[in-house]
Amino acid sequence: MNLETKTKITWCPGCPNFLILKTFKEVVEELEKEGIKKEEIVFTAGIGCHGKIFDYLNLSSFYGLHGRTIPLAQGIKLANPKLKVISFVGDGDCYNEGIEHLIFAAKRNADIKVFVFDNRNFALTVSQFTATSPKGFKGASTPFGSIEEPLNPLELVFSAGATFIARTFTHETLHMKEMMKNAILHHGFAFLEILQPCITFFNNISFYKERCYLLKNENLESTKDALEKIREWDYKDGKKIPLGIFYKVQKPTFEDEFYKKNC
Ligand code: SF4
């Protein structure tokens, strides 16, 4: 199966979403060589610039708009636990519109993989602030600057019960590939935050390049270490932004428990 589609790509030229698309395709090709067929991979996508990936990837997929991409993924996984189910979602879609779905999917340890394209603004609708926009962010809905502090979504999913939590950056493509693959192969709820600058409305490429560093991935089961690293960057200025796996543990998934009780 060829992953290309005939749809014309309408992301802004140079948008880092191109890097995500290319990297994800490479991950799918690698997984296929390791025995996971493309037909066994399904993804969902939501509303926003990220959601256009739906048209650019020739894989089984469903749209679930305005925060619904995560419950859609859970339903697909529950109906057919053999599938690998990935939920692509933007920060506005995930943290503003559908935050309750994110919390409950993590709490249930649903065996889905949530990849957040976090550009820290509602870019498709020409830049309103989102939950991860920094305080002072100037956009269409906050022309004088946002007066709210940003949310740390990693801390939120950690508190909710996520069993895999990682962060990567679009301009660290090899790292992004490794994180995507690790998340997909994790048995349980995997949360991958992808720092994806929006070059049109919030170009923070150099901000990230100056601050991002790679974690050593030690003591991945330690809640104390995970929380310490998760809190190292609070989405404000910060001096350092850790990339890598913060936390990884094995627990029964929602689907494991469901089929044990109902079959
Ligand atoms: Fe990418 Fe921003 Fe353009 Fe959307 S508006 S396609 S996120 S650069």
Residues whose N, C-alpha, C, O or C-beta is under 5 A from the ligand:
A	BS01	SF4	W11 C12 C15 C49 N119 A123 C198 I199 T200 F201
